[in-house]
Amino acid sequence: MGDHKGRPYAIRKDSIIFENRKVVKMEKIFLNGSFVNLTRAKISIFDRGFLYGDGLFETMRAYSGEVFRLEDHLGRLFRSAKVIELSLPYSRRELRIIIKRVLKINGLSQAYIRLTLSRGVSEPGLISKPQRSATLAIVAREFKPLSPSEYRKGWRAIVVKIRQNQASPLSRLKSLNFLNNILARKEAQSKRADEAILLNTLGEVSEASTSNIFLVKKGIIITPSEESGLLPGITRGVVLELVLNLGLKAYSRRVSLDDLMGAEEAFLTNSLIEIMPLVEIDGRLIGRGKPGVATQIIHKAYKELVQKEISTQCRGSIYRTSKLYLL
């Protein structure tokens, strides 16, 4: 049996599609209390995340089926939710279980996870009436790391026209209001750069469109302070920990564009790219125009830390599973 063009119909059986004898497993996501097929996931057009960008999100990375620094991500989510007076529908423990379940259902080991939280459904209007429940969606997908050659080469960036408002509380939140970053990245892409560097309204270095910035001067690791209008990234925090453990000096302070352009080396950080060497800005080489020694040492230490913590988490997961069977 087929359609009018002679193609066999697709037969749905739960999360599996059989088509032309090819088996395709459908992605499942968590949405408002249920695990549903991605193609069937829907939210209301009156959801405040859609109408106003009234919400938050977190992007995480899983290694061997375990999320690195999950507690840090959840901590930031809960702190940010408190700032915008948004009540989460689940506890931290429940979110940990849900995230782990999303990974398992989709059979994912190396993955990125996107958690999206909005204030929920309301009638149009800037100030919403109290809602019974926020909208929560958690998606996990296979993640393919960047190639080693890209890290050996490093990224090129440009300083974009878009400015970050260091006086706004939004600059420190991972909110659904992401247009500044989108416009910045589009400007970088139009000039064939890998990343966009945003200054704040005072002309100081703030952050990149999807990453935090570090520079190295005379062996000292420097990163813009939160007062510069940046999102304090989870990987940024890990790097600051690592630097101290490596016996290096690190400072978080206001950074001028001249400071960055005159650095011996520089790098970018976020949960997905980890530590990416920054070798060129606006056509000018940073240092020698190739990944620096300190950057490579820090990235190596970061990978070792990830391996150590993930291995511990995996052993804990096995123990918890065994304990369940014993019960």
ABEGO torsion letter per residue (X at the ends): XBBAAGBBBBBBBEABBBBGGBBBBBBBBBBGGBBBBAAABBBBAABAAAAAGBEBBBBBBBBGGBBBGAAAAAAAAAAAAAAAGBBBABBAAAAAAAAAAAAAAAGBABBBBBBBBBAEBBBBEABBBBBABBBBBBBBBBBBBBBAAAAAAEBBBBBBABBBBAABAAAABBBABAAAAAAAAAAAAAAGBABBBBBBAAGBBABBAABBBBBBBGGBBBBBBAAAGBBBBAAAAAAAAAAAAAGBBBBBBBBBAAAAAABABBBBBBAAAEBBBBABBGGBBBEAGBBBAAAAAAAAAAAAAAAAAAAAAAAAAAAAAAAAAAX
